[in-house]
Amino acid sequence: MAIINFGGVDENVVTREEFPLTKALETLKNETIAVIGYGVQGPGQSLNLKDNGFNVIVGQRKNSKTWDKAVADGWVPGETLFEIEEACERATIIQYLLSDAAQIALWPTVKKHLTPGKTLYFSHGFGITYKERTGIIPPADIDVILIAPKGSGTSLRRMFLQGRGLNSSYAIFQDATGKAWEKVIALGIGVGSGYLFETTFKKETYSDLTGERGTLMGAIQGLLLAQYETLRENGHEPSEAFNETVEELTQSLMPLFAENGMDWMYANCSTTAQRGALDWMGPFHDATKPVFQKLYSEVACGNEAQRSIDTNSQPDYREKLDAELKELRESEMWRAGATVRKLRPENN
């Protein structure tokens, strides 16, 4: 483990150089890893583990779309693909990658297979952090660990196939065997992490819920829509409004500050853009920080968790979600975006 300084603060970080794949394989050579769930994180993590040489199986409900997807991805029924309960029974490490609501519903089934010495693995700390609400309370004689890739399972898989890695956080909630650290780092390397940084289940949950509702998804959609609407209300056409709001951001500017930071992106823009950005970042910060503070407070007190549990456990949740996503997809801004994407040179 290395101590790396991030902006003046020292943190514990593990890289692939100091914990290589060969060491990860040796650490887990006698383990059977069962990836439970084949939705958001399951495909990327399980396929990366398999391609890296680990003994991995998938547990999924038979006669479901995700079972069929697993078969299409090369998992073989009766050999590497099983019903959830059989996969849990076969495994020494259970990667619990179902949605938060599904984890709550399936917990009694999974818990009975958590025999002494096994390992329970999460990629989100929700179920454990809010255990009084979720009922997910692991037995005391198992290891409970977390690897949380900082991106979707699709991105994790895509970057793995490109020979790159997606950074992940890691945490240990319970170390019953004395070997939880070696296991969690080996699994982090196995699923394709770029480097691993230390956190706790609680911190991961709070930062994840805040990020998803904030700059990663909720806030960015709100900001984009506010600017797009302002341009449209002032007579700009949809193509111009979308290009100035979304296309230039995602196709031109994001790659620049992803490469070398915000200051480098500023340095590669016009002096007029630089001056305006520096002048207006203060008002935007002052306007939005109270919203972020309220958001974090709602996450920390458990209100956001309860809303998610209550909403996602409703029998018609999927239908309501699809309707909301359809409304978003069919809004003028994103219909304009669909046309703009078709006009990109690589699509012609």
N, C-alpha and C positions, 0 to 999 in steps of 0.2 A: 504494500500500500504506500502510495506517495502522498506527500503533503504539497498541494498546489495552491498558489496564491491567486485568488479571484478578486480583482479590484481592491486589494488590500486586506482581504479576509482569507485565512488559510482553511482549506477543506481537505478531507480524505478522498482520494481518487484512486481507482484501480484501472490500469491500462492493459491492453492486449499484449503489450511487450513484457510486462512483469507477471502476467498470468495468462500465458499463451494457451491456445486451443489444446495442445498436447497435454498440458497440465489439467485442463478442465475435463478432458476425456478420461484421464487417469483417475481423477477425483470421483467421477460418477460411473466408473466402469461396471460396478455391480448393481447399479440402480436401473429401475424401469420407470420411465417418465410417462405419465398419462396426462395428456392435454384434454381437459374436460371443457367442451364447448368449441364450436367451429364458426364463430361469428366475426367479431372485429379483430381480436388479437390471436385467436386460435390458429388460423391458417398460417400466418407469417411465422409465429413462434415454432409451431410444430414442424413445418417444412424446413426451417433453418436448422433446427436441432437434428432432424433426420439427415439433411445434407452434410452436416458437420460430423456425423458418425455416432450420434448418441442412440441409445435404445429407447425409442419413443413410440407410443401408441396413442390413438385418439379415441375418446369416448364421446358419443353423440347419440341423440335419439334416432332410432331407426325409422324409416319412412318419412323423413323430414327433408326439406330442401337442403339443409346444411349437411345431412348425411350424404345426399347425392353429390354435393359439392366436394365433400371429402373423398368420395370414390373417384370423382373426376380428377382430383389432385393426386391420385395414385395410392391412397390408403386402401388396404385390402380387407374386406369384411372377414372376420374370423382369424385374421393374422395380425393386422396392425390397426384395425378399426373394429370397435366393440360398442355394445350398448353401454351407457354411462356407468351403471353399477358394476358390470364385469370389468370395465377398465379400471375403476377405483380399487377393485379387489386385487387385480393383477399388479398394480403400481406400488412402488415404494415412495415415489414422489408424485403428488397430485397437483397439477397446475390448474387451479380453479379459475377459468377464464370465461365463465358465463357472465351475462349482464348482472348488475347489482340486484335487480329484482329476481332474476332467475336463481342467483346464488342463495337468496333467502328461501325461495320455494324448495330448492333441492337440498338444502343443508341437512335435514334429517337423514336423507339417503347417503350422502357423502360422509357424514360424521361417523356412521357405524363402521366404515372401512378405515378409519384413522386409528389403526392399531399402534401400539408403542413403537417408537423409533422411526415411524414414517415422517414424511415432510409434506406440509401443506404450503403451496406457493400461490401468491396472488400477483396480479399486475396493477392492482388498484387497492388502496387501503380502506376503502369505503366500508366493507363488511365488518372489518375488525375495529376500525375507529368508532363506528356507531353501533357497536355490538349489542348495546342495551336496546337499540331499536330494531336491529336486524336479527338478533338471536344467534348470530354466528360466534359461538364461544368454543374455541378448540380445546381438546383434551390437553392436560398439562404435560403429557409424556411424548409429545411430538414436536418437531421443529416447525416454526411458522415464519416464512420469509416472503420477501417481495422483490420483484424486478419490474420496474415501470418504464418501458421505453417511452421516450419523449416524442411520440408521434403515433400514427395509426399503424395497425398491423400490415396494411398495404404498403406504407412507406418503409417499414422494417424489412419486409420481404424484397421490395424493389431495390433498396440500398444494398442489401445482402448480395443480390444477384449482380450488382454493379461493383462488388468488391469493397463496398464502403460499410460503415457502421452507424447506427442510430444511437445516440447517447441515451443511457438509462440511469435511473436512480435505483439504489438497493437499500433494503432495510431488513432488520431481524426483529421480530416481535417476541419470539420464543426460541430458546436454544436448549432443547432437552437432551440432545446427544453430544453437545460440545463440538459439533462439526458443522453447525449452521452457516458459519462464515464461509468456509470452503465450498459448501454446496451452493450458496446464493451467488457467489462470484463465478463459479463454474457454470451455473445456469445462465447468468448474465452474459458470459462469453459465448455460451452455446447458442443462445437465441439471436446473436448477431449484434451485440452492443458495441458501440465505438469505444467509449470509456464508461466507467461506472462511478457515480458519485453517491456518497452516503446521505441517507435521510432517515426519517422514522415513518411509520405507518400514518401517524397523525399529520405530520408535515406534508407528506405526499398527497394525502387526501385534501387537505386545505388548499394547497397550491394548485392541485389539479382541478378542483371544482371552481376555484377562482379564475384560473386560466381559461377553462372552457367557456365560462360565462363572460369572461373578459376579452382580452386581446386576441385569443385564439379563435373565438367563434362569435359570441354574443356581441361584444363591443365593436368588433370590426365590421360586422354586418350593419349595426346601428350607425356607425360613423359613415360607412360607404353610402348607405341609403340617404342619410341626411345631406351629404354633399351632392349626390345625384339629384335628389329632389330640388335642392336649391338651384342647381344649374338648369334643370328642366323648367322650373317656375320662372326663370329669367330668360326663357326663350331659346335655350340651347337644345339642339336635336339629340335624340337618344344615343346615336353613335358617338357624338362628341362628348356627351356627358359620361357615357360608360368608359370611353378611352381615357379621359382625364381622371376618372375616379378609380377605376379598377385595373384596366389593361396596362397602363403605364406603371402602376404600383407593382403588379404581380410579375410582369414580363421584363421590366427594365430596372426598377429601383430595388425591389426586394433582393434580387441576386447580388446587387452591389453591396448592400449593407450586410447580407449574409456572408459575403466573402471577406470583408475587412472592417466592418463596423459602420455605424451611422456617420461618423465624421468623414470617413473615406467616401461614402456615398454623397455626402454634401459637397466634398471637394471635387466631385466629378459631375456636378450640376452647375448651371449658370449662376453668376453672382446675384442675379435678381432672385432666383429660387433660393439661394443660400440665405439672403437677407430676410426674405419673407418667412422662411421656415424657422429661423432663429427668433424672429419677432413674435411669431404666432404660437410657438410650442408652449410658451408660458400660459396664455389664456386657455389653450386646450387642456393643459395639465391641471390648471386651477378649476376648470369646469368639470373635469371627469374624476379627479381624485376623490371627492366626496362620494361619488357613485361606487368606486372601487372599495372605499372604506366601509360603506354600507353592505356591499356584496360580501366582503370578507367576514364582517360581523354575522351576517346571515348564515354563512358556511360554518363558522366557529360555534355558533349556538345550536346548530343542528337543524335549523328551519329548512335550509336547502335540501338536506338529506331527507327530511320527512316528506317534503313536497315530491321529491323524486320517488321515494318508496310508495307514497299514496297514489301518485299518477301512474307510474310504470306497472303497478300491480293490478290495475283495472283491466277487466276482460276485453274492453274495446280500445285499449291503449294504442295498439298498432294502427287501427283504422283512424283514430284521431290524429296520430302522428303523421300518417300518410297524407291526410287532408291538409295539415299545416305545412308540410313540405311541398305539397302541390301548389298551395297558395304562394309560397316563396318562389318556387320554380317558375310560376306563370306571371309573376310580377313583371312590370315593364322593364325594370333594370336588368333582371336576369334573362328575360327573353332577348333583350338587346345584346346581352353577353353571349348568348348562344350563337347569334348571328356573327358577332365579332370573332368568336373563336373559329367559326367555319372559314372566315376570310383570312386567317393567319396563313402565311406563305407555306408552312409545312403541311397544310391541309388542302393545298391547291396544286 
